Amino acid sequence: MQFDSAQLETFVAVVDEGSFDAAARRLQVTPSAISQRIKALESRLGQVVVMRGRPARATAAGEALLRLARQVSLLEFEAIAAVRGTIDAQRIPLAVNADSLNNWFLPAMLDLSRTHEARFLVHQEDEEHSAEYLRNGTVLAAVTADPRPVQGCRVVPLGKMRYLPLATPEYAERWLTGKSLPEALAEAPMVVFNEKDVLQHRLIRKVTRRKLDPPSHAIPASAPFHEAVRIGLGWGMIEDQVAGPELAAGRLVEVAPGKYIDVPLYWQHWKLESGILDALTDAVRRAAEAGLRTS
């Protein structure tokens, strides 16, 4: 079976933009043309590939097609550029965790932009879950905590992010002083990023050997998360590079001195003979060498 490249391009645009109307604006055609192409694609496959909703997204059957469509789009783009000798902007969808975006990853994007006309579409996702974006075809590459390669992907070890359990001195005085650490951590409010964030619970198990579930505040953005800890709303796990100046100035203290969580990170990307994907991987490696721990 051969696929119509315009239909595949349209399918990718609908999933990326989240609606038929937005896809029409991106491709500079009418919404009716978008609808006709998707219907023709689904008729050819005998499967519904787009779940109509807000946002529109790929069905389970559509996820396999989405992976193919992105690969075809990338290779077709590079082939046309090579034949014409022109350089147009290439859209690169990625999945990256919030703390990497907040620390070391953005320089990799800047590095690539100096040599390639790239336009990044970054999906922020926890490193424990970002590999799913590769499986369902949403992205070309991802920063992940999973060393096991997603089918059809290569894995590049990057380094480790170290997280320290921190709180303000006033918070520590109120919640931790005069109690054993297991007793204190069972009651002391903590700050988590979202329901997927298990770093605080991992630290508790490491320190107490118990499975505790203290009260928590969910703050799903890096800067506000850090600020919540800095003002004493709760204790939380903060990257050591970010926390260094606060610790040195005495504005934050360690909840469990000498204890930390290291999170190994990996770069997973599709196995494609792609110049821009290779260049991006090189840029990510350089940024990781500068911003992550190697031991």
Backbone bond lengths (Angstrom), bond angles and torsions (degrees), N, CA, C in turn:
res aa  C-N    CA-C-N  psi(-1)  N-CA   C-N-CA  omega(-1)  CA-C   N-CA-C  phi
1 M - - - 1.466 - - 1.525 109.32 -
2 Q 1.321 116.97 131.64 1.449 121.83 176.64 1.527 109.51 -105.16
3 F 1.333 114.72 144.25 1.453 119.79 -178.86 1.524 110.30 -104.14
4 D 1.302 115.07 148.09 1.456 122.29 174.68 1.526 108.14 -80.18
5 S 1.321 117.61 122.90 1.471 120.79 -175.42 1.528 111.78 -62.89
6 A 1.319 117.49 -33.91 1.468 120.12 178.71 1.528 110.75 -66.25
7 Q 1.335 115.97 -37.19 1.460 119.58 178.48 1.529 110.90 -67.78
8 L 1.336 116.53 -40.93 1.461 119.38 177.60 1.526 111.33 -64.99
9 E 1.312 116.79 -42.37 1.465 121.02 177.92 1.523 110.55 -60.17
10 T 1.316 115.98 -41.14 1.461 121.32 -179.98 1.520 111.00 -66.14
11 F 1.321 116.00 -42.32 1.464 120.97 178.37 1.526 111.01 -59.02
12 V 1.330 117.45 -46.76 1.463 121.57 178.28 1.524 110.65 -61.15
13 A 1.318 117.01 -43.02 1.468 121.08 -178.72 1.523 111.36 -63.03
14 V 1.324 117.56 -40.79 1.466 121.35 179.42 1.526 110.41 -62.57
15 V 1.336 116.41 -45.64 1.471 120.24 -179.24 1.527 110.52 -66.59
16 D 1.331 117.37 -44.04 1.468 120.64 -178.47 1.521 111.85 -65.24
17 E 1.332 115.89 -43.22 1.467 120.18 -173.82 1.519 112.99 -86.57
18 G 1.342 116.85 -20.37 1.456 120.10 175.80 1.507 116.41 86.98
19 S 1.331 118.11 -0.03 1.460 120.41 177.87 1.516 110.10 -161.73
20 F 1.334 116.02 160.12 1.458 120.92 178.21 1.524 110.51 -68.08
21 D 1.331 116.31 -38.83 1.464 119.92 -178.53 1.524 111.18 -64.42
22 A 1.353 116.83 -44.48 1.466 120.24 179.77 1.526 110.79 -66.61
23 A 1.328 116.86 -36.68 1.469 120.00 176.79 1.523 110.41 -64.25
24 A 1.320 116.94 -37.31 1.464 120.99 178.62 1.524 110.65 -63.52
25 R 1.327 116.74 -40.62 1.462 119.81 178.68 1.526 110.44 -66.04
26 R 1.312 117.02 -41.31 1.465 120.37 179.74 1.530 111.96 -63.79
27 L 1.327 117.03 -41.43 1.463 120.77 -177.19 1.525 112.80 -91.32
28 Q 1.349 115.33 -4.33 1.463 121.24 178.00 1.535 111.81 59.69
29 V 1.327 114.60 46.87 1.465 121.99 173.19 1.521 106.71 -132.13
30 T 1.325 116.58 179.22 1.460 120.28 -179.43 1.534 110.45 -83.73
31 P 1.331 117.74 154.05 1.470 119.85 174.60 1.532 111.96 -57.52
32 S 1.332 116.24 -32.06 1.461 119.90 177.87 1.529 110.97 -62.90
33 A 1.334 116.64 -40.42 1.466 120.24 178.76 1.526 110.42 -64.83
34 I 1.334 116.65 -38.68 1.469 120.40 177.27 1.522 109.87 -61.09
35 S 1.322 116.05 -48.03 1.463 120.77 -179.21 1.522 111.49 -60.86
36 Q 1.320 117.36 -42.60 1.462 121.41 -179.61 1.529 111.06 -63.82
37 R 1.331 117.30 -41.05 1.466 120.01 -179.77 1.530 111.61 -66.40
38 I 1.324 116.68 -41.64 1.465 119.65 179.43 1.531 110.51 -66.46
39 K 1.319 116.45 -41.74 1.463 119.46 178.63 1.527 110.93 -63.46
40 A 1.319 116.73 -40.06 1.465 120.60 178.95 1.527 110.53 -65.12
41 L 1.328 116.83 -40.00 1.455 121.23 179.07 1.527 110.10 -64.67
42 E 1.319 116.40 -44.72 1.461 120.42 -179.57 1.525 111.52 -67.08
43 S 1.310 116.63 -36.97 1.466 120.81 177.60 1.526 110.39 -64.35
44 R 1.323 115.95 -39.92 1.463 120.35 -179.17 1.534 110.61 -66.93
45 L 1.325 116.59 -39.23 1.455 121.38 -178.44 1.527 113.16 -82.39
46 G 1.325 115.60 -23.71 1.467 119.35 -173.68 1.514 112.08 71.56
47 Q 1.332 115.99 23.73 1.463 122.41 -178.59 1.521 109.70 -141.83
48 V 1.333 116.38 145.24 1.457 120.73 171.54 1.522 107.50 -79.06
49 V 1.328 117.71 125.53 1.465 121.01 -177.37 1.519 112.77 -109.22
50 V 1.332 117.16 -15.38 1.466 120.73 179.37 1.516 109.58 -121.96
51 M 1.321 115.94 125.11 1.452 121.36 173.87 1.522 107.32 -86.07
52 R 1.334 115.87 110.69 1.460 120.11 -178.36 1.520 109.14 -71.27
53 G 1.285 116.21 122.71 1.456 121.22 -179.38 1.500 109.80 -178.49
54 R 1.291 116.66 -167.87 1.463 122.63 177.98 1.528 108.94 -123.93
55 P 1.334 117.28 96.26 1.466 126.55 5.61 1.530 112.22 -87.95
56 A 1.323 115.65 162.30 1.454 120.63 170.53 1.526 108.00 -69.94
57 R 1.322 116.88 141.38 1.465 119.01 -179.58 1.514 110.02 -149.49
58 A 1.312 115.48 165.47 1.456 120.56 -178.34 1.527 110.42 -71.27
59 T 1.334 115.70 140.69 1.460 120.46 171.39 1.527 108.60 -76.33
60 A 1.320 116.13 177.12 1.468 119.49 176.55 1.524 110.54 -58.58
61 A 1.333 116.89 -41.59 1.469 120.14 177.66 1.521 110.75 -67.48
62 G 1.328 116.08 -33.49 1.461 119.94 -178.26 1.522 114.20 -72.80
63 E 1.344 118.03 -22.24 1.461 120.12 -177.41 1.526 111.98 -63.28
64 A 1.346 116.40 -41.40 1.472 119.42 178.12 1.521 110.30 -64.05
65 L 1.328 116.49 -39.58 1.456 120.80 178.48 1.529 110.71 -67.43
66 L 1.331 116.72 -34.87 1.465 120.13 -179.44 1.522 111.06 -64.04
67 R 1.332 116.66 -40.50 1.471 119.36 177.10 1.525 110.45 -59.58
68 L 1.344 116.16 -45.65 1.463 120.40 178.98 1.522 110.75 -63.19
69 A 1.324 116.82 -44.10 1.461 121.20 -176.54 1.522 111.41 -61.73
70 R 1.323 117.91 -39.99 1.466 120.51 179.67 1.526 110.60 -68.50
71 Q 1.312 116.74 -40.89 1.466 119.35 179.14 1.526 111.00 -64.10
72 V 1.331 116.10 -45.29 1.466 120.47 178.38 1.525 110.11 -60.55
73 S 1.334 116.53 -43.42 1.462 120.88 -178.47 1.522 111.53 -61.42
74 L 1.346 116.43 -44.88 1.456 120.08 -178.43 1.523 111.37 -65.47
75 L 1.332 117.26 -47.97 1.462 120.51 -177.81 1.530 111.45 -67.93
76 E 1.332 116.74 -37.33 1.462 120.84 178.22 1.523 110.22 -64.74
77 F 1.333 116.08 -41.92 1.465 121.09 178.84 1.523 110.73 -59.66
78 E 1.336 117.07 -47.46 1.455 120.00 -177.12 1.522 111.88 -68.97
79 A 1.338 117.29 -34.85 1.466 120.07 178.45 1.525 110.77 -66.20
80 I 1.325 116.70 -44.12 1.467 120.69 179.82 1.525 110.39 -63.80
81 A 1.350 116.34 -41.74 1.462 120.27 179.53 1.525 111.00 -62.75
82 A 1.354 116.36 -39.02 1.458 120.00 179.92 1.522 111.63 -67.25
83 V 1.337 116.87 -40.11 1.464 120.52 -179.06 1.523 111.03 -69.22
84 R 1.334 115.86 -43.16 1.469 120.16 -176.85 1.524 112.08 -80.97
85 G 1.323 116.86 -21.05 1.456 119.71 -175.86 1.506 112.53 71.71
86 T 1.336 116.53 23.71 1.459 121.03 179.64 1.511 109.85 -114.36
87 I 1.312 116.25 159.19 1.462 121.59 179.10 1.524 108.34 -122.24
88 D 1.320 115.54 111.11 1.458 121.37 175.59 1.528 108.90 -108.57
89 A 1.309 115.55 163.93 1.460 120.04 -179.17 1.519 110.35 -71.28
90 Q 1.341 115.86 130.90 1.452 121.81 177.33 1.518 109.43 -106.43
91 R 1.317 116.72 131.52 1.460 122.40 179.48 1.530 109.13 -82.85
92 I 1.335 117.73 125.39 1.460 122.02 -176.48 1.536 109.27 -122.87
93 P 1.332 117.95 106.05 1.469 120.30 177.27 1.531 111.15 -83.77
94 L 1.333 116.69 132.37 1.455 123.28 -177.11 1.523 110.13 -133.53
95 A 1.336 116.02 156.07 1.464 121.44 171.06 1.524 108.21 -119.30
96 V 1.338 116.07 124.43 1.473 121.23 -175.43 1.526 107.69 -140.14
97 N 1.335 116.28 140.32 1.457 119.63 177.73 1.529 111.10 -74.51
98 A 1.312 115.22 156.88 1.467 121.05 -172.72 1.526 112.41 -60.67
99 D 1.334 117.72 -42.57 1.461 119.19 -176.40 1.525 111.93 -68.69
100 S 1.329 117.95 -33.68 1.465 119.71 174.86 1.522 110.26 -65.98
101 L 1.320 117.03 -41.73 1.462 120.17 177.03 1.524 110.94 -62.08
102 N 1.306 115.56 -35.76 1.460 120.79 -176.66 1.523 112.51 -78.40
103 N 1.348 116.69 -13.00 1.464 119.73 -174.10 1.518 113.47 -122.17
104 W 1.331 117.72 -77.06 1.460 120.24 -164.35 1.521 114.88 -109.94
105 F 1.341 119.51 -15.15 1.461 119.36 -168.37 1.531 114.55 -80.57
106 L 1.302 118.53 -36.31 1.466 120.66 -176.10 1.535 112.98 -55.90
107 P 1.349 119.89 -37.59 1.468 118.51 176.07 1.529 113.58 -58.86
108 A 1.337 118.03 -29.06 1.467 119.85 176.49 1.523 110.51 -65.85
109 M 1.310 117.27 -39.56 1.458 121.32 178.25 1.523 110.27 -65.45
110 L 1.323 115.78 -42.47 1.469 119.95 178.05 1.527 110.39 -63.30
111 D 1.320 116.67 -42.38 1.454 122.30 179.05 1.524 110.58 -56.52
112 L 1.334 116.48 -49.00 1.467 119.67 -179.29 1.523 111.24 -64.95
113 S 1.325 117.30 -37.52 1.463 120.62 -176.50 1.521 112.54 -65.35
114 R 1.329 117.43 -17.95 1.467 120.61 178.86 1.524 112.12 -75.79
115 T 1.339 116.53 -20.95 1.472 120.14 -177.01 1.516 113.73 -119.04
116 H 1.332 117.49 -15.35 1.461 121.15 -177.26 1.526 109.91 -136.54
117 E 1.312 115.07 147.32 1.470 120.83 175.18 1.520 107.92 -83.31
118 A 1.325 115.83 83.82 1.458 121.12 -177.94 1.522 110.64 -109.61
119 R 1.327 115.37 143.79 1.460 122.52 173.22 1.514 107.09 -122.97
120 F 1.338 117.01 115.10 1.457 121.21 -172.56 1.524 111.56 -90.19
121 L 1.314 115.13 139.06 1.456 122.49 170.57 1.526 106.05 -119.70
122 V 1.343 116.54 100.10 1.459 121.14 -172.22 1.527 110.11 -98.15
123 H 1.329 114.65 125.54 1.462 121.73 172.86 1.524 107.37 -100.18
124 Q 1.327 116.98 119.57 1.462 120.26 179.47 1.514 108.97 -83.19
125 E 1.327 116.27 123.17 1.459 120.34 -178.95 1.523 109.56 -150.81
126 D 1.322 116.04 145.69 1.455 121.99 177.24 1.524 110.30 -55.40
127 E 1.342 115.98 141.15 1.462 120.26 -175.70 1.526 112.80 -62.75
128 E 1.331 117.01 -22.37 1.463 120.09 178.26 1.527 112.07 -77.24
129 H 1.319 117.03 -13.51 1.461 120.62 -174.35 1.530 113.91 -123.65
130 S 1.329 117.75 -6.98 1.465 120.18 -173.17 1.528 113.11 -66.59
131 A 1.343 118.42 -24.57 1.463 120.23 179.70 1.526 111.66 -61.20
132 E 1.313 116.73 -25.01 1.468 119.84 179.12 1.526 111.18 -62.98
133 Y 1.333 117.30 -29.31 1.456 121.04 177.94 1.521 111.27 -66.90
134 L 1.339 117.21 -28.24 1.459 120.75 173.97 1.528 110.33 -73.94
135 R 1.322 115.78 -41.80 1.469 119.95 -177.74 1.519 111.81 -62.32
136 N 1.330 116.32 -39.22 1.469 117.88 -176.26 1.525 113.55 -92.67
137 G 1.348 116.82 5.42 1.453 119.90 173.67 1.508 115.57 83.16
138 T 1.335 117.57 9.01 1.460 119.66 -177.87 1.527 111.91 -69.69
139 V 1.343 117.58 -35.02 1.454 120.69 -173.67 1.529 111.33 -129.43
140 L 1.329 114.70 163.25 1.462 122.06 174.55 1.521 112.24 -87.50
141 A 1.334 116.94 -27.23 1.457 121.61 -176.19 1.519 108.85 -156.87
142 A 1.345 115.15 160.01 1.456 119.04 -177.16 1.520 110.90 -152.97
143 V 1.330 115.99 148.17 1.457 122.51 166.24 1.520 106.45 -88.17
144 T 1.320 116.71 123.70 1.453 120.71 -173.84 1.521 110.58 -140.03
145 A 1.327 116.05 159.87 1.455 121.46 174.67 1.523 111.35 -93.76
146 D 1.306 117.56 0.84 1.463 122.47 -175.85 1.528 110.65 -95.67
147 P 1.349 118.40 115.57 1.465 120.31 179.77 1.528 113.27 -78.74
148 R 1.333 116.96 -10.47 1.463 120.22 -179.24 1.524 108.98 -80.96
149 P 1.332 117.93 124.73 1.469 119.38 -176.61 1.518 112.31 -67.12
150 V 1.314 116.26 132.92 1.456 121.04 167.65 1.527 107.27 -63.85
151 Q 1.318 116.97 143.83 1.462 120.14 -178.48 1.528 110.70 -53.06
152 G 1.348 115.24 127.33 1.458 120.51 179.78 1.511 114.04 86.63
153 C 1.361 117.26 8.08 1.467 120.68 -176.72 1.522 111.54 -120.37
154 R 1.320 115.31 157.28 1.454 123.35 170.95 1.526 109.06 -103.22
155 V 1.337 115.53 152.03 1.466 121.09 -179.89 1.526 109.70 -119.65
156 V 1.326 116.33 131.31 1.465 122.53 177.57 1.533 108.02 -121.98
157 P 1.349 119.25 116.35 1.469 120.22 175.10 1.530 110.35 -64.13
158 L 1.323 116.90 137.88 1.460 121.19 -176.54 1.526 113.62 -110.90
159 G 1.312 117.68 -39.40 1.454 121.40 -174.18 1.519 109.67 142.50
160 K 1.321 116.18 -164.92 1.462 120.79 -175.77 1.523 111.24 -126.66
161 M 1.335 114.79 145.48 1.460 121.17 168.60 1.525 106.97 -103.95
162 R 1.327 116.06 129.10 1.473 120.69 179.58 1.521 110.01 -101.39
163 Y 1.326 115.44 131.16 1.461 121.75 -179.18 1.531 109.53 -116.40
164 L 1.328 116.09 135.42 1.459 122.92 179.39 1.531 109.76 -111.44
165 P 1.344 117.87 142.11 1.470 120.47 176.47 1.531 109.75 -82.52
166 L 1.323 116.72 114.07 1.458 120.53 -170.09 1.522 112.75 -127.44
167 A 1.325 114.03 156.03 1.468 121.76 176.00 1.517 107.84 -157.63
168 T 1.317 116.85 169.13 1.457 120.20 174.87 1.532 109.46 -76.50
169 P 1.328 118.16 156.70 1.470 120.14 176.20 1.533 111.79 -58.06
170 E 1.322 116.72 -38.34 1.465 120.58 -179.84 1.525 110.91 -64.99
171 Y 1.336 116.12 -41.31 1.462 120.61 177.57 1.526 109.45 -62.35
172 A 1.349 116.63 -47.10 1.459 120.66 -178.69 1.529 111.00 -60.18
173 E 1.338 116.26 -40.23 1.465 120.22 178.85 1.524 110.79 -62.51
174 R 1.326 116.40 -40.17 1.474 120.35 -176.24 1.526 112.02 -74.40
175 W 1.326 116.79 -43.83 1.462 119.83 -168.29 1.523 114.84 -103.83
176 L 1.322 118.30 -21.13 1.462 119.51 -171.42 1.524 114.29 -112.77
177 T 1.323 116.88 -27.34 1.457 120.28 -175.51 1.528 111.30 -69.55
178 G 1.347 115.38 136.58 1.460 120.38 175.45 1.514 114.71 82.83
179 K 1.325 117.72 6.51 1.461 121.05 179.83 1.522 108.87 -130.00
180 S 1.320 115.18 156.06 1.459 117.95 170.36 1.525 107.75 -68.56
181 L 1.333 116.97 153.01 1.464 119.71 -176.76 1.528 112.42 -60.96
182 P 1.341 120.13 -43.47 1.466 119.05 176.61 1.528 112.69 -58.80
183 E 1.338 115.98 -41.55 1.465 120.11 178.90 1.526 110.55 -64.74
184 A 1.334 117.08 -43.04 1.458 120.66 -178.56 1.526 111.50 -66.48
185 L 1.331 117.43 -45.61 1.461 120.65 -176.29 1.516 112.71 -69.59
186 A 1.312 117.64 -18.56 1.463 120.45 176.79 1.525 111.45 -71.82
187 E 1.351 116.27 -22.16 1.461 120.37 -175.05 1.521 113.57 -116.96
188 A 1.312 117.73 -24.70 1.466 121.02 -173.35 1.527 111.15 -69.33
189 P 1.330 118.81 127.31 1.470 120.80 178.76 1.532 110.71 -63.10
190 M 1.318 115.51 142.36 1.463 119.92 178.51 1.523 109.34 -126.79
191 V 1.313 114.97 165.52 1.463 122.00 178.62 1.523 108.00 -110.64
192 V 1.338 117.07 128.64 1.460 122.03 174.78 1.517 108.10 -118.76
193 F 1.331 115.75 158.61 1.465 120.23 -179.31 1.528 110.34 -74.41
194 N 1.322 115.94 -50.20 1.464 122.59 176.14 1.524 107.36 -163.41
195 E 1.334 116.77 -170.63 1.462 119.90 -176.10 1.528 112.71 -67.72
196 K 1.338 117.30 -16.02 1.464 120.59 178.35 1.529 112.67 -87.42
197 D 1.302 117.02 -12.09 1.465 122.06 -175.36 1.530 109.14 -80.15
198 V 1.335 116.43 113.19 1.467 121.03 -178.74 1.531 111.98 -114.18
199 L 1.322 118.13 8.60 1.460 120.32 -176.07 1.533 112.22 -60.57
200 Q 1.332 116.56 -43.88 1.460 119.40 -179.50 1.526 110.92 -63.67
201 H 1.325 116.76 -41.13 1.461 120.18 178.93 1.532 111.25 -67.57
202 R 1.328 116.90 -34.45 1.466 119.78 177.26 1.527 110.58 -65.00
203 L 1.328 116.14 -39.74 1.464 119.95 178.75 1.536 110.11 -65.13
204 I 1.334 116.16 -42.61 1.467 120.00 179.27 1.528 110.60 -59.67
205 R 1.333 117.17 -45.93 1.469 119.80 179.27 1.527 111.39 -64.23
206 K 1.339 115.92 -37.47 1.469 119.86 179.77 1.523 111.21 -64.42
207 V 1.324 116.41 -39.38 1.463 121.00 -175.04 1.525 112.22 -83.66
208 T 1.334 116.93 -40.73 1.470 120.44 -171.39 1.525 113.61 -103.47
209 R 1.338 117.21 -15.70 1.472 122.08 -172.96 1.520 111.22 60.91
210 R 1.312 116.10 23.69 1.455 121.35 178.88 1.525 110.38 -125.59
211 K 1.306 115.24 157.85 1.461 120.91 174.56 1.526 107.78 -100.54
212 L 1.311 115.65 97.00 1.464 121.56 -177.08 1.522 110.06 -107.27
213 D 1.316 115.91 156.48 1.467 120.72 179.31 1.523 109.82 -135.89
214 P 1.344 116.77 74.99 1.468 120.52 -178.87 1.523 111.36 -72.21
215 P 1.327 117.95 167.30 1.471 120.50 176.34 1.522 110.56 -62.56
216 S 1.319 116.91 147.86 1.464 119.56 -176.54 1.518 111.07 -144.13
217 H 1.338 114.46 154.72 1.457 123.71 172.81 1.526 107.91 -111.54
218 A 1.322 118.45 129.25 1.469 121.93 178.61 1.522 109.02 -96.12
219 I 1.332 116.93 117.62 1.464 123.70 -179.69 1.528 107.44 -124.84
220 P 1.347 119.35 94.91 1.469 121.38 -168.99 1.531 115.59 -86.88
221 A 1.327 116.99 49.75 1.466 121.56 174.62 1.519 107.17 -157.27
222 S 1.338 117.03 138.62 1.458 120.73 -170.71 1.524 113.55 -59.70
223 A 1.337 117.49 -52.10 1.463 119.64 -176.51 1.530 112.01 -62.84
224 P 1.355 119.40 -48.45 1.465 118.77 176.95 1.532 113.23 -63.97
225 F 1.337 117.09 -33.31 1.468 120.08 176.19 1.527 110.03 -59.16
226 H 1.333 115.53 -50.33 1.462 119.49 179.60 1.529 111.26 -61.44
227 E 1.318 116.29 -40.37 1.456 120.16 -179.37 1.527 111.15 -65.81
228 A 1.339 116.40 -36.25 1.465 120.03 178.53 1.522 110.54 -60.80
229 V 1.329 116.69 -39.83 1.467 120.18 176.90 1.527 109.98 -69.70
230 R 1.324 117.00 -41.13 1.470 121.28 -176.13 1.526 112.63 -65.18
231 I 1.338 117.97 -29.35 1.463 119.57 -179.67 1.528 112.10 -93.35
232 G 1.336 117.01 -2.48 1.455 119.46 175.02 1.511 115.68 93.18
233 L 1.329 118.10 17.26 1.462 119.92 178.62 1.531 111.08 -66.76
234 G 1.309 116.88 -32.33 1.458 121.83 178.73 1.521 108.92 -174.89
235 W 1.339 116.74 175.79 1.455 119.72 173.59 1.529 108.01 -93.53
236 G 1.328 115.46 154.92 1.456 118.34 -179.21 1.513 111.14 -159.95
237 M 1.330 115.00 165.82 1.458 122.05 -179.97 1.524 108.72 -88.80
238 I 1.335 116.23 121.32 1.458 122.58 -178.12 1.525 108.72 -125.80
239 E 1.340 116.35 142.24 1.454 121.39 -179.65 1.530 110.24 -58.42
240 D 1.334 115.80 139.78 1.465 119.20 -175.08 1.520 112.38 -62.00
241 Q 1.351 117.92 -35.08 1.461 119.82 -179.85 1.523 111.47 -65.87
242 V 1.317 116.15 -37.43 1.466 120.84 178.62 1.523 110.29 -71.55
243 A 1.328 115.58 -38.74 1.464 120.13 -173.66 1.522 113.77 -79.40
244 G 1.341 118.26 -18.57 1.454 121.18 -173.62 1.516 115.02 -48.77
245 P 1.334 119.26 -55.39 1.470 119.77 -179.07 1.531 113.08 -61.94
246 E 1.330 117.78 -36.20 1.464 120.98 -179.85 1.529 110.87 -67.48
247 L 1.335 116.32 -39.59 1.460 120.07 177.44 1.531 110.89 -66.87
248 A 1.327 115.68 -44.43 1.468 120.07 -178.64 1.521 111.67 -61.43
249 A 1.331 116.12 -34.70 1.466 120.62 -178.86 1.521 112.43 -85.02
250 G 1.329 117.39 -6.34 1.461 120.34 -179.98 1.513 114.16 80.39
251 R 1.332 117.20 8.75 1.468 119.42 179.46 1.524 112.16 -78.10
252 L 1.339 116.57 -21.57 1.455 122.24 173.88 1.515 108.76 -130.55
253 V 1.343 115.92 152.18 1.466 121.96 176.12 1.523 108.36 -131.07
254 E 1.331 114.83 161.41 1.461 119.60 179.49 1.530 109.98 -82.57
255 V 1.322 115.28 129.81 1.465 121.19 178.36 1.527 110.19 -68.07
256 A 1.323 116.60 -40.85 1.468 122.06 177.77 1.525 106.76 -128.05
257 P 1.329 118.80 87.28 1.465 122.14 -174.02 1.528 112.78 -51.94
258 G 1.322 114.85 132.00 1.454 120.88 178.55 1.511 114.71 84.38
259 K 1.330 118.17 -6.09 1.464 121.43 -179.87 1.526 109.42 -102.02
260 Y 1.310 115.82 143.63 1.461 121.10 -179.53 1.522 109.14 -158.12
261 I 1.322 115.91 170.72 1.465 122.89 175.09 1.522 107.71 -123.96
262 D 1.317 116.67 124.02 1.466 121.94 173.22 1.519 109.09 -97.59
263 V 1.324 116.54 129.99 1.465 122.00 179.08 1.526 108.82 -113.11
264 P 1.342 118.59 106.90 1.465 120.27 176.01 1.532 110.38 -68.43
265 L 1.319 116.24 139.18 1.461 121.15 179.70 1.527 110.08 -119.26
266 Y 1.326 114.30 148.67 1.459 121.81 -179.25 1.525 108.85 -134.64
267 W 1.313 114.86 151.46 1.469 122.53 175.27 1.526 106.72 -106.27
268 Q 1.320 115.93 118.08 1.460 120.29 176.86 1.527 108.44 -113.36
269 H 1.338 115.71 133.36 1.462 119.88 178.35 1.520 109.59 -145.07
270 W 1.314 115.49 157.70 1.458 119.96 -178.21 1.523 111.49 -64.31
271 K 1.325 115.22 147.72 1.468 121.45 176.30 1.521 109.23 -79.78
272 L 1.317 115.26 86.27 1.461 121.41 178.92 1.523 109.36 -130.12
273 E 1.315 116.59 144.53 1.463 120.61 172.82 1.517 108.26 -82.79
274 S 1.314 114.90 79.76 1.456 121.96 -173.90 1.523 109.95 -125.59
275 G 1.323 116.63 124.14 1.450 120.82 179.54 1.510 112.85 -62.68
276 I 1.326 117.04 -42.90 1.460 119.54 -176.40 1.524 110.98 -72.17
277 L 1.332 117.42 -33.67 1.461 120.20 177.70 1.527 110.65 -70.32
278 D 1.325 116.50 -38.51 1.471 120.13 175.75 1.534 110.74 -64.11
279 A 1.327 116.52 -42.45 1.465 120.38 -179.87 1.529 110.93 -65.54
280 L 1.332 116.72 -38.77 1.451 120.15 177.56 1.528 110.50 -64.44
281 T 1.313 116.97 -42.13 1.470 120.58 178.79 1.517 110.88 -61.16
282 D 1.324 117.46 -41.88 1.465 120.78 177.06 1.532 110.85 -62.45
283 A 1.328 116.47 -40.98 1.462 120.31 179.82 1.530 110.98 -66.32
284 V 1.314 117.13 -39.25 1.467 121.00 178.31 1.521 110.44 -65.23
285 R 1.327 117.11 -41.11 1.462 120.23 177.19 1.528 111.15 -59.51
286 R 1.324 116.72 -45.52 1.469 119.75 -178.94 1.529 110.79 -63.43
287 A 1.313 116.63 -43.25 1.464 120.18 -179.83 1.522 110.99 -65.02
288 A 1.329 116.71 -38.54 1.465 120.42 179.10 1.522 111.26 -66.82
289 E 1.324 116.78 -39.42 1.466 120.01 178.14 1.527 111.19 -60.78
290 A 1.332 116.16 -34.62 1.458 120.44 -178.94 1.531 112.50 -81.81
291 G 1.345 117.27 -26.97 1.454 119.09 -170.23 1.512 117.55 -116.38
292 L 1.338 118.30 -7.58 1.464 120.33 -178.06 1.522 111.33 -118.78
293 R 1.312 115.65 160.61 1.455 121.75 174.79 1.519 110.57 -78.13
294 T 1.316 116.88 145.21 1.454 121.11 175.90 1.530 111.85 -104.07
295 S 1.322 117.34 -10.28 1.456 120.59 178.50 1.533 109.91 -151.21
